Amino acid sequence: MLEGDLIKSALARRLGALFPGITVYKEKVEQGLKYPSFFILQLAVNKEDDLRPFQWLNFQMNIRYRPTRDYNSKRSELDQLGLDMMDGLETVEVNGKPLRGRDVNYQIIDGVLQFFINFRMRVKREQEDGDKMLVLENSAYIKEEE
């Protein structure tokens, strides 16, 4: 079964390769925060049933870029970073396979770049180990008329 952290890890690896001088966080940081930095958040996951034994998992991800401690950065720089992220995060590698991002967009809110991207994965359901029918007995008879 797939774990949500796989997509966070794939995004962190890709961001690290695209922007080597920027720290990437996958978890909440209590102290010692470095600037500039990316924060990867998983907003929501939903499931759609598919033909047995498969299902679709839809991951809604948010990447926040904080340029400085006082959030004082030029909008044009944040816009360029958002466009670069759109190009660079179009595809990430999960379990050795490419996974394409969907519904990609970004916003700049109070000096923080908010980047949104969705990933849709088809995964196989875990099967329960239950009793299986080993033998089927079938019998038929003809009713005699009186």
N, C-alpha and C positions, 0 to 999 in steps of 0.2 A: 504494500500500500504506500501511497505517496505521503510525504510529510510536507507541511507548509514551509518549513525552514529551508527546504531544498531550493525554492524559488528565491527566498531572501539571500541565500548563499550564492546563488547564480548571479543575482543582481549585484551583490557586493564584489564578486570577482570581476565582473564586467566593468563596474564603476572604477575599481582599482586599476584596471588596465587602461581605461580611457582617460582617467584623471589621476595620475600617480601621486601628485602632491597633496591630495585632499583625503582626509581621514573619513572612513566609512564605518558607521555604527549600525548594528542590527538590533541592538537592545537598548533599553533606557540607560542613560549615563547619569550616575548620581553625582560624581565629582570628577575633576580633571578633564573637562571637555576641551577639545582642541578645535580651533577655527582655522580655516574654513572646514566644513564637515557636511557629510551626507548622513541622513537618518532614513533607514528603510523600515516602513511600517506596512503590515498586512491589515487592510481595512476590513475586508469581508471575504468569505468563501461561501459559494453556494454550489449545490449539486443538482445535476440533471440526470435522470435515468436514461440509459441507452439500452441497446439490445443486450440481453444477458450474455455474459457476466460482466459487462462493462458499464461505466458511468462517466459523465463529464464533470470535472471540477473546475470552477471559475474562480480565479484569485484576483481580487482587486487590491492593487498595491499603490502605495504613496511613498515617494522619495522627496524628502525635504532637504534643501540646500541652505545652509546658514553661512553666509560669507564672513561675517565678523561678529564680535560680541555685541556691538551696538546696532547691528543690522543696517549699517550705513554703507550701501553699495549702489553703484549706478544701475539704473533699470536696464540700460542697453547691454551691460555685461551679463545681467541675469537672463535677459532675453536670448542672448547668444548662447549661454550655457544651456538653456531650455531647448533650443534648436539642436545643439550638439548632442544632447541626451536623446532627443527624438531619433536622430540618425543612429547613434551608437547603441541604443538599447532596443532597437527594432527586433533583434533576435538575441536570445541568451541560450546558453547550453545547460541543460538539465539532464542528469544521468547519461551524459555523452550524446544527447540528441538535441538538435536545435528546437527552440520553442519561440514562436513569434508572438510579440506583444500586440495587443489590440486596443482600440479606443484610447489612444495616446493623446494626452493634452497636458498643458501646464498653466499655472497662474502665478502671479507674483502678488503676495499678500503681506503687507507690513514689512517689506524688505526681505522676505523669505520666498524662495522659489519652491512652489508646490508642484511636483511632477506626478501625474497619475498614469498608470498603465495596467491593463488587465491581461491575464494569461489564462488560456483554456486548455486543459489537459484531459485526454481520455485515458482512464486508468481501469485496471481490472479489479473487480470487487474481490474481497477475501471470501473464500467459500467456507461454509461451516462444515466441519467433519461430523456428519450425522450418520445414522443407520441408513444403509442403502438396501433396496429390495434385491435380494439375492436370487429368489426363485419366484416365478409367477406360475401359479397353478390355474389351469383353465379346464373347465369341464362343461359338457353339454349333454343333454338327453332329449329324447323325443317322447312326447306324451302319446301314449296309445289311446286310440278312440274306443269308447265303450259301446 
